[in-house]
Amino acid sequence: MENVLISDFDGTITRRDFYSLVQDAYMPESAPDYLELCRAGRLSHFDAMASYFAFTPTDDAALHALLSATEPDPDFQTAVAKLRAASWDLIIVSAGSCWYIDKILAASGVTAVVHSNPGHIEIGRGLVIKKPTSSPFFSAEVGIDKAAVVRDAAKRFKQVAFAGDGPPDVEPALLVRPHLRFARDFLAHELQRRGEKFRSFERWADIVRGIV
């Protein structure tokens, strides 16, 4: 492949973030706002995600329901095929976990390189994630340094596009050319605040249509 799209997963390929589904369905109202603690500098982003994931249910039926509730783009598989037919590869980067990403990709019939935090389900501990310390893109703060993935891709591909929606996506988005920078939600607002150009999207398939 000559080119590559580097895409966030939660809230980008899917409509809902896995952690927010766990928060809404399984966390007590008395639980701390872990992302607020992260923004205040009291928790790393990795530790915030690990705290949310600790509330993940462990029975198969509940886990299946959570995976379905993330709502991956229904045209995801078709869009990936269209992308690759136009000589664009796909790399997924996430501050979440490979555990659910791999399962959702398999259910969607899509294969892709994934850089994220390894995880496993453990009774009494929910979804336990580990830092990917052996990854060349390891970040102690988030788990995966998405900007490092973009910089590496820039050395190996003719064109690099990036798509995302959250705070960890700001730096990598700024590394690609504006017409290949796709954003929504927090990322779109932050880029707009900075006066940076980008292309908005509603569904992941919109990104592919914008590229090819």
Summary of the structure (lengths in Angstrom):
residues: 212
radius of gyration: 16.6
end to end distance: 13.7
largest distance: 50.0
contacts: 708
relative contact order: 0.18
helix: 44%
strand: 21%
